[in-house]
Amino acid sequence: MAVLAGAVGFVINSLFVGTAAPMLGRVFTLPIAILFGPWVGALSDVPAEGTVFLVRHGTRAGYVLSEGVNPFYSDIDAHAMAQSALDLAVRRQLCAGARPDRIAVLDNFCWPDPVGSPHKMAQLVRACRGLDELARTYGTPLVSGKDSMKNDSTMGGVTISIPPTLLVSAIGRIDDVASAVTLDVKEEGDAVFVLGTTRDETGGSEYFRWRGEREGRTALARACFDFLPHRALLDLAGWAEQDIFAHV
């Protein structure tokens, strides 16, 4: 029980999961008709899934703003990190009530200097490939972006670099802001459902950070092998040849 309490305490106090109270005084919100967000909870100190606001007064149509980021995933795979950031931004859109066919995204690359570092350059290439693949799959066009590629500091002959990080921001349409859903539970006894197949895929998680470990690439390898029979069927059907494993 003590181990579980320690893990939970670490996770809920982490920068990307827990309270955002230290950030509250640093966030500027525009004077628009915001329905809820960017903070929710009894003390309004928990990051919302997304910020929902009206398009204009006199209509119930609105927009949802969300973001996704997980820099620690780059320790395992920058390709997976980029896809995780986009996936999280889109999931938050849907959880808040946005239409899945009306979501656009933008990228913000926060990267250590890749010039002269084949490893950091390779990570950048893999992140771009991952972002491109999943954006096409989700049908979420990249409408804008920003790149910062010199996030390093050299002191005493030692260079310290930030983790390769991609922040994905998303904006989506919601037809009726009254149907928007907030993150908090609504009643005592509300059920929590885990959707989809769960595997040993906790790499890059806050829990693994707490344990001081990182997961390998078994999930990626499994996905590749699982897809091989489908690739064979596509070949037999005359599907155009593509380098589907270029990112592996």
C-alpha positions in Angstrom: 0.0 0.0 0.0 2.9 2.4 0.8 4.4 1.7 -2.7 1.0 2.4 -4.3 0.6 5.6 -2.3 4.1 6.8 -3.4 3.3 6.1 -7.0 0.0 7.9 -6.9 1.5 10.8 -5.1 4.2 11.2 -7.7 1.8 11.0 -10.7 -0.8 13.4 -9.4 1.9 16.0 -8.6 3.7 15.6 -11.9 3.8 18.6 -14.3 1.7 16.9 -17.0 -0.9 15.2 -14.9 -1.5 16.9 -11.5 -2.5 20.2 -10.2 -1.6 23.3 -12.2 -1.8 25.7 -9.3 1.8 27.0 -9.8 0.8 28.0 -13.3 -2.5 29.7 -12.6 -0.9 33.2 -12.3 1.0 32.8 -15.5 -1.8 32.0 -17.9 -3.5 34.8 -19.9 -7.0 34.2 -21.2 -8.6 36.2 -24.0 -11.8 38.1 -23.2 -14.1 35.8 -25.1 -17.1 33.7 -24.2 -15.4 30.7 -22.5 -17.8 28.0 -21.4 -15.2 26.1 -19.4 -11.5 25.7 -19.1 -8.6 25.9 -19.1 -9.0 24.8 -15.4 -11.6 22.6 -13.8 -12.2 21.0 -10.4 -13.4 22.2 -7.1 -10.5 24.7 -6.8 -10.2 25.3 -10.5 -6.6 24.1 -10.4 -6.8 21.0 -12.6 -6.1 21.2 -16.4 -9.2 20.6 -18.4 -9.4 18.2 -21.3 -10.0 21.2 -23.4 -11.2 24.8 -23.4 -14.6 25.3 -24.9 -15.8 28.7 -26.1 -18.4 30.3 -28.3 -17.8 31.3 -31.9 -19.9 34.4 -31.3 -22.8 35.6 -29.2 -26.2 34.5 -30.5 -25.2 31.0 -31.5 -24.5 27.8 -29.6 -21.7 26.7 -32.0 -18.3 26.8 -30.6 -14.7 25.6 -30.6 -12.6 23.3 -28.5 -8.9 24.0 -27.8 -6.7 21.1 -26.6 -3.1 20.0 -26.6 -0.9 16.9 -26.2 2.7 16.5 -25.1 4.9 13.8 -23.6 8.6 14.6 -23.9 9.7 11.6 -21.9 8.5 9.3 -24.6 11.4 10.4 -26.7 13.8 8.4 -24.5 12.2 5.3 -26.1 11.1 6.5 -29.6 10.6 10.0 -31.0 8.2 8.5 -33.6 6.0 7.2 -30.9 6.4 10.4 -28.9 5.0 12.5 -31.8 2.1 10.2 -32.4 1.3 10.1 -28.7 1.2 14.0 -28.6 -1.2 14.1 -31.6 -3.3 11.3 -30.3 -3.7 12.9 -26.9 -4.7 16.3 -28.4 -7.3 14.6 -30.6 -8.6 12.4 -27.7 -9.1 15.5 -25.6 -11.0 17.1 -28.4 -13.4 14.2 -28.6 -13.8 13.9 -24.8 -14.8 17.6 -24.7 -17.4 17.1 -27.4 -15.7 18.3 -30.6 -16.7 16.8 -34.0 -14.0 14.3 -35.2 -14.4 15.6 -38.8 -13.7 19.2 -37.8 -10.3 19.1 -36.1 -7.2 20.9 -37.2 -3.8 20.8 -35.4 -0.5 22.7 -35.3 2.9 21.5 -34.2 5.4 23.1 -31.9 8.8 21.4 -32.1 11.0 22.2 -29.0 14.2 20.4 -29.9 17.8 20.2 -29.0 20.2 21.4 -31.8 20.2 18.6 -34.4 23.1 20.1 -36.4 26.2 18.0 -35.9 24.3 15.3 -34.0 23.1 12.3 -36.1 21.2 10.9 -33.2 19.2 14.1 -32.6 18.6 14.6 -36.3 17.4 11.0 -36.6 15.0 11.7 -33.7 13.7 14.7 -35.5 13.1 12.8 -38.7 11.3 10.0 -36.9 9.1 12.5 -35.1 8.2 14.2 -38.4 7.3 10.9 -39.9 5.2 9.8 -37.0 3.3 13.1 -37.0 2.7 12.9 -40.7 1.5 9.3 -40.6 -1.0 9.9 -37.8 -2.2 13.3 -39.0 -3.1 11.6 -42.3 -4.8 8.7 -40.5 -6.9 10.9 -38.3 -7.7 13.4 -41.1 -6.4 16.3 -39.0 -4.6 18.8 -41.2 -1.6 20.7 -39.9 -2.6 24.3 -40.4 0.3 26.0 -38.7 3.4 25.4 -36.5 6.5 26.6 -34.8 10.0 25.2 -34.5 12.6 25.9 -31.9 15.8 23.9 -32.6 18.5 25.5 -30.4 17.4 24.4 -26.9 20.8 23.6 -25.5 23.1 25.2 -22.9 26.9 24.6 -22.6 28.6 25.3 -19.3 32.0 24.2 -18.3 32.4 22.2 -21.5 29.2 20.2 -20.7 26.2 20.6 -23.0 22.8 20.1 -21.5 19.9 19.6 -23.9 16.1 19.5 -23.4 14.3 16.2 -24.3 13.2 16.2 -28.0 9.6 17.5 -27.5 6.6 17.9 -29.8 3.7 19.9 -28.5 0.5 19.4 -30.6 -2.3 21.9 -30.2 -5.7 21.2 -31.7 -8.8 23.2 -32.5 -12.1 21.5 -33.2 -15.7 22.5 -33.9 -18.5 21.7 -31.5 -22.0 22.2 -32.8 -23.6 22.9 -29.4 -21.5 24.1 -26.5 -24.3 23.0 -24.1 -23.3 19.4 -25.0 -19.7 19.9 -24.0 -18.3 17.5 -21.4 -15.9 18.3 -18.5 -13.3 16.1 -17.0 -14.6 15.8 -13.5 -16.8 13.0 -12.3 -20.4 14.0 -12.0 -21.8 11.8 -9.3 -20.6 9.4 -6.6 -20.3 5.9 -8.0 -19.8 7.0 -11.6 -18.2 4.1 -13.6 -14.8 4.4 -15.3 -14.3 2.4 -18.5 -11.1 1.3 -20.2 -11.7 1.1 -23.9 -9.6 -1.0 -26.3 -7.0 -3.7 -25.8 -4.5 -3.1 -23.0 -1.0 -4.5 -23.3 2.4 -3.9 -21.6 2.6 -0.4 -23.1 3.5 1.9 -20.2 6.7 3.3 -21.7 7.1 7.0 -21.3 4.5 7.1 -18.5 4.7 9.0 -15.2 4.6 5.6 -13.4 7.7 4.5 -15.1 9.4 7.8 -14.4 8.6 7.2 -10.7 10.2 3.8 -10.9 13.2 5.2 -12.7 12.6 2.8 -15.6 11.6 2.9 -19.2 9.9 0.4 -21.4 11.4 -1.1 -24.5 10.0 -1.3 -28.0 8.1 -4.6 -27.6 4.7 -3.0 -28.4 6.1 -1.5 -31.7 7.6 -4.8 -32.7 4.4 -6.6 -31.9 2.3 -4.2 -34.0 4.7 -4.7 -37.0 4.4 -8.5 -36.8 0.7 -8.3 -36.3 0.4 -6.3 -39.5 2.4 -8.6 -41.7 -0.6 -10.9 -42.7 -2.5 -7.8 -43.7 0.4 -6.6 -45.8 0.5 -9.9 -47.6 -3.2 -9.7 -48.4 -2.7 -6.2 -49.7 0.1 -7.4 -51.9 -2.0 -10.2 -53.3 -4.8 -7.7 -54.0 -2.3 -5.6 -56.1 -2.1 -2.8 -53.6 0.6 -0.2 -54.5 3.9 -0.9 -52.8 4.8 1.4 -50.0 7.6 1.4 -47.5 5.2 1.0 -44.6 8.0 0.1 -42.2 10.2 3.1 -43.0 9.8 4.4 -39.4 10.7 1.2 -37.7 
